Amino acid sequence: MKYIIYIGLLTILFCSSSELLGQQNGKRGYVGIINIGPAIPLGMLSDLPGLQSIGLNTNVVDCGFALTDRLGLSLNLFGSLFSFDPPLDQIFEPLSIVGITIGPYYRILDTEKFAFDLRALAGTSRTSTELVSGSKIEEYALAYSGGFVM
């Protein structure tokens, strides 16, 4: 619980500062809220027996601010949820992943109505599930993300 409160406060602080900095000296801040899409398990999760091949991913908060015309910092608070196939769904609750990443972005294209960024983010994540009997399984790991954003 402390982990979730800490992440929430850090996100609010970062987004507030990016909004303030976005209004000064021509710098731009942005805040994106709730993006939803598919989650595909990779690495150790892809080898986990009984885990469904596609889950749900959501970026709860995606915010940042520009340091220069092309370079900036970005922060992402995310979550994913995967179900188990029968009969394991009778033993395990859905597997959840929550985390926070931060890193630089490089703005490749910037027009009045359109922006195209290249991002590289790293941070921490917490993977957890619960047995139907009530005991929890929890693990912390490195989280990373990269790609293009429009």
N, C-alpha and C positions, 0 to 999 in steps of 0.2 A: 504494500500500500504506500509506503514511504517513497518507493521508486516512482510510482505513478504521479504522486504529488510533486516530487522533485522535477520530473519531466514536464509536467503541466506548468509549473512556475517558470522554469527555464524557457519554455516556448512562449509564454505570455511576455516575459521580459525581452526576448529576442525580437518578437513581432512588434512590440511597442517601440523598441529602439529603431527598428527598420522603418516604421511608419514615420517617426520623428525625423530620421535622417533623410527619408525620401522627400521631405518637404523643404529641405534646405539646399541652397547652392546648386540647384539643378540636379541633385542626386535623386534617384528613383527607388522607392521601396515597393514591394509587392507582397500580397498575402493571398494565397489560394486555400480554400476550405473545402474539404470533403470531395476527393476524387475517388471513384470506385471502379474496380476492374478485376480481371482474373489474376489469381496467384498460382504460379507453377512451382512445385517443390524442386529444389536443386540440392546438390551435395548430399549430405547425410540424410536429409529428409526424403530424397528420391529413392533411397534404399530402404526406407522404413516400411515393413510389410503392412498391408491393409490400409495405408493412407491413400485417400482419393487423389487422382492425378491433377485435378484442378480445384482450387479453393477460391476464396474471396479476399481481395486486397483493397485496402483503403488508405489513402494519404489524408489524414485528419487535418493537418495543417502543413502548408508548404509556403515558407516566407523567406524573404531575404532583402538585401539592399545592395545597390551598386556602389562600388568603391571608385570606379572610373567609368568612362563611357562604355567600355567593353567588359571589365572585370567586376565581379561582385562575390558576395557570400550568400549561401543558401542554407536553410534549415528545413528538415522534413521530419514530421512526427507521423509514424505509419503503424498499421496493424494488418495482420493476415489471419485467416481462419481456415482450417482444414478439417474435414470430417473423416471418419474411419469407415471402411466397408464392413458389411456384416461378415462374420459374427463379432469382430472387434468393437463395433459400435455399442455392443452390450457391456463392454468392459471399460472402454475409455470415453471420456467426454471429448468434444472437439479440441484439436490442437490449436493453440493461439500463439501468435508471435506479435510482440509490440516492440517498438524501438524508436530511436532518434538518431538522425545522421546530420552532419554539417560538412560543408566543403565549398570550394570555389566554383564559380561558373564563368564561362566565357561567352559573351553575346556575339554570335556570328552575324546575325541580321537583325536590324532594328528599324521598323517603320512606325508610323502613327498607329496602325491597327494590328501589327503583327511583330512578334519577336521570336527568335530562334536561338536557343542556348545549348551549349555543351556543358555537362555537369559531371563532377566526380565527388561523391559524398562518402563519408565513413563515420561510424559511430558505434553504438551498442544496441543489442536487442535481447529480449527475454522470451524464451520459448517455454510454454507450459501446457500441461494437460492435467486432467484429474481422473483418477479411477472412479468408477461408479461407487466403490466402497468408501470414497471420501479422501484418500491420500493423494497428495500432489506430487507431480514430477515437474521440476523447473530447472532451466539451464540458461546461463548468460553467455553471449558470444559476440564476436565482432560482426558488425553489419556494414555492408557497403553497397553502393548503387552508382551507376553511371549511365550516361546516355544523352540523348537529345530531348529537349523540351520545347514545345511551341506554345 
